[in-house]
Amino acid sequence: MFFWEIVGVVIAVLAVAFVVRTVRIVPQARAGIVERLGRYSRTLEPGLNFVIPIVDRVHRPLIDMREQVYSSRPQPVITEDNLVVNIDTVLYYQVTDPRAATYEVASYLQAIDQLTVTTLRNVIGGMDLERTLTSRDEINNRLRGVLDEATGKWGIRVNRVEIKAIDPPPSIKEAMEKQMRAERDKRAAILTAEGSRASKILTAEGEKASAILTAEGEKQAAILRADGESQAIERVFQSIHANDADPKLLAYQYLRTLPALAEGENTTFFVIPGEFTSAVQAVSKAFTGDTAESDERVARLSAAYQEEQRRRREAGQLGRGPGQLPAGTSDAAAEAAEAVEVAKAEAAAAAQGRTGGGAAPAEPQMPAGAQQPPDEPAGDGRGPAR
């Protein structure tokens, strides 16, 4: 009885083991290769699968059907200009046929790595260093084409190949850094020169526009001043002719203007016009009305005054007496002012003589510093020298 119990337990254990070996659960994105009696039988799909224990054998590990990434070690590669560079590559591949990946190549990952290295050396060997550094897309496309063609029969599709790093020798790195620094300095100098040139051009254009506007403003101002002066002169002229000013008033205004002509710090030379005596005579006539007597006295006074001024100029002692004009007024202005005062004194003396009932007119006052005129020569019948 005990024997049969042991046999039943063994049969139950064998049955459980048989069932466990019969059922196979394959995860998603995995595939299993089943061999029956040593030969390929079928590929297990994701989900629940049944196999015959002892007869069927499932390959371990299961094949991953997802896209995978493989990063190779840096590989030394010689360029066309005989420089050794280390290049890292990254591959993105995917198993499309589990049976071919299992039976067509012993280790598809190692095969892909070695094929990548040989293809990379062939591609880089036909390029110089500068082209290698600047033609990554071209290298990637050529590598992908060669690998995809070679790995197609292995049941593997190479989706993408990327060059991760290209490391030239240290001496080449230093030379490249110097070259890049020189290029940056060159571009900086060019940009600085272009900026300076543009700045100077803009400054010149601004100065040109400013000068043009200033000239236009000065032109308009000059035109407006000229128009104003023209209108002022025209009004004065019209006023004089409309009011019919006589020569006596004009002569008096002329004498009043002479001192103003000589005013100023820079006035060092002044010419007394030839009409000076005529203006004095006109003023005297205007105040006295006695033409003959006034003409004779004015002539004598003018001759004596001019002789005294000539003598003092020759002696270098031309100056002004107690009645001198304020400081800063020129000698010519003083002379003109003194002449006006003399004319006024003569006219006042003549008028007093007429109103005094035949009394002898007073002698005109001489300018400050002037001497009495010399006696008239007897018997020549001419008036005093003018």
Beta strands, then each sheet from edge to edge (+ up, - down):
strand 1: 23-26
strand 2: 30-36
strand 3: 39-44
strand 4: 47-50
strand 5: 56-58
strand 6: 63-64
strand 7: 67-71
strand 8: 75-78
strand 9: 84-95
strand 10: 156-167
sheet 1: 1+ 4-
sheet 2: 3+ 2- 5+
sheet 3: 3+ 2- 6+
sheet 4: 7+ 9- 8+
sheet 5: 7+ 9- 10+
end
